[in-house]
Amino acid sequence: MNNQHFSYKKKLDEFWDFCIKNQYFNIGYPESADFDYSDLYRFFQFSINNCGNWDERSNYLLNTFKFEKDVLTYFTKIFQIPYEKAWGYVTHGGTEGNLFGIYLARELFPNGYLYYSEESHYSIVKIAKLLRIKAFQIPSLPTGEINIDILTQTIKQQQDISPIIFANIGSTMLGAVDNIIGIQNQLLQLGLKRDNFYIHADAALSGMILPFVDNPQPFTFTQGIDSISVSGHKMIGSPIPCGIVVAKKNNISTISEVVEYIASTDQTISGSRNGHTVLLIWKAIHHYSFNDWKKRINSCLEMAEYAINKFKSAGINAWRNTNSITVVFPKPTEKIWKKYGFAVSKQWAHLITTSHHNSKERLDIIINDVIQDLKNSPKELL
Ligand SMILES: Cc1ncc(COP(=O)(O)O)c(C=O)c1O
C-alpha cells in the first residue's frame, strides 16, 4: 500500500468514526436519523438521473420515474388533491420546493407582492430576491403564527389585487402553523376573489406530521393551499437532503418547456435531478403503512410532551404549538446551547423530538443540564 492510499483510507476511517460518534447529535434540528436504506445501496453503482418530467418518457433511460410517480401519488393523497389535478416532483430539499411554489405564483400573478411572517424560514428572503418579487415581512403572534390583522392591513395598504402568501405550516423555530382559513376569510372580506391570491404552504417538517394526527390544523389543498413543500430528510429521514413539492396541475403550464435534448418537457427548477432520493422516499412511504406513520409520529409527540413536563416540573416555561414536536424553552447560556446543538433565536431555544430521540434517559440528561443552567441565570429568563 503506498502512502497516498494509506492517507486516503485513514481520512475516510477518521470521518467514519466521526460520523458514528456524532450520528445523533441533532436534537436542535429536525432531521430523523433512524432510517435503514441498506437494501438500496446497490443502486449507487448506477448514474441515475431524473431530469425532466417523470410523467413522460425520457431519453435518459436510467431514471426512477416510475417510483417518482408512486411518491407523488402518495403525497397527493395525504395533501388531499386528486392525482389528476396535481403535479409535483422530488426536489433537493424544502427550499427548492418553496422556490418552485413561489415561482409558479409569480408566473401566475406577475404584479403580486409576496407576504411572509417574521417566523418564516430564511429561504424566503433569497427566494424573493431571486424572483425579484417585492416582499413584506409581517409580524408574528407570540405563538409564532402570522398576525393576520397586520397581513390584511398591509395587503390593503399596498392595494395588492393578487397577493402571494407564504404560509408556515410548522415554522422553523416555534413549530407554528399559520391559520390559512383565517387568512382566506380576511382576504375574501377585503373583496379579493379566491382565484386572485395564492397560498404556498411551507411544510418542511410538519407536512409529514399533520397528515397523521387526529386533529390537524388546516394545511391541505381542500382547505385552500395552492402548493406545498416538504423536506424528505426531516420527518421522513434520508441520508441525502431531499424533498417533495406538490402544486395544482393547471398552474404548471405557464412554466413548462419542451426540451428536445432530453425528448421530454421540463417544469422543474434543476436540470439533472437526483433519482436515488426518489428511491429513498419511495421506500420510506411504502415500508411503513399509514398506521406505522401514525404510531411513529405519535411517539415523537409523546416525547415532546414528556420534555415539556420535565421542564415545567422544574418551574421552567417550556411550551410547544399544537401537533408540534418542537419544544421551546428559554435560551440557556451559549455553553449549553452549543454543547447540545440547540437552535436559538431571540429569547428562545428549541429541541426537536424526531424519532431517534426516543430515550427518556438521554432526554433527562439533556434537560437536567439545561434546567441547572437556567436556574443559575437571571430569574426573568424563566
Ligand atoms: C419551516 C422550514 N422551511 C424550509 C426549510 C428549508 O428546508 P431544506 O433545509 O430542506 O431546504 C426549513 C429547514 O429547516 C424549515 O424549517
The ligand as an SDF file (V2000), in Angstrom:
LIG
                    3D

 16 16  0  0  0  0  0  0  0  0999 V2000
  -40.0100   25.8060    8.0130 C   0  0  0  0  0  0  0  0  0  0  0  0
  -38.8530   25.4680    7.1230 C   0  0  0  0  0  0  0  0  0  0  0  0
  -38.9410   25.7240    5.8150 N   0  0  0  0  0  0  0  0  0  0  0  0
  -37.9540   25.4210    4.9620 C   0  0  0  0  0  0  0  0  0  0  0  0
  -36.7920   24.8460    5.4100 C   0  0  0  0  0  0  0  0  0  0  0  0
  -35.7130   24.5380    4.4250 C   0  0  0  0  0  0  0  0  0  0  0  0
  -35.7140   23.1970    4.1380 O   0  0  0  0  0  0  0  0  0  0  0  0
  -34.4100   22.4980    3.4930 P   0  0  0  0  0  0  0  0  0  0  0  0
  -33.3270   22.6090    4.5090 O   0  0  0  0  0  0  0  0  0  0  0  0
  -34.9020   21.1030    3.2460 O   0  0  0  0  0  0  0  0  0  0  0  0
  -34.1030   23.2240    2.2460 O   0  0  0  0  0  0  0  0  0  0  0  0
  -36.6410   24.5530    6.7660 C   0  0  0  0  0  0  0  0  0  0  0  0
  -35.4000   23.9470    7.2640 C   0  0  0  0  0  0  0  0  0  0  0  0
  -35.1210   23.8860    8.4150 O   0  0  0  0  0  0  0  0  0  0  0  0
  -37.6950   24.8820    7.6430 C   0  0  0  0  0  0  0  0  0  0  0  0
  -37.6010   24.6630    8.9540 O   0  0  0  0  0  0  0  0  0  0  0  0
  1  2  1  0
  2  3  1  0
  2 15  2  0
  3  4  2  0
  4  5  1  0
  5  6  1  0
  5 12  2  0
  6  7  1  0
  7  8  1  0
  8  9  2  0
  8 10  1  0
  8 11  1  0
 12 13  1  0
 12 15  1  0
 13 14  2  0
 15 16  1  0
M  END
$$$$
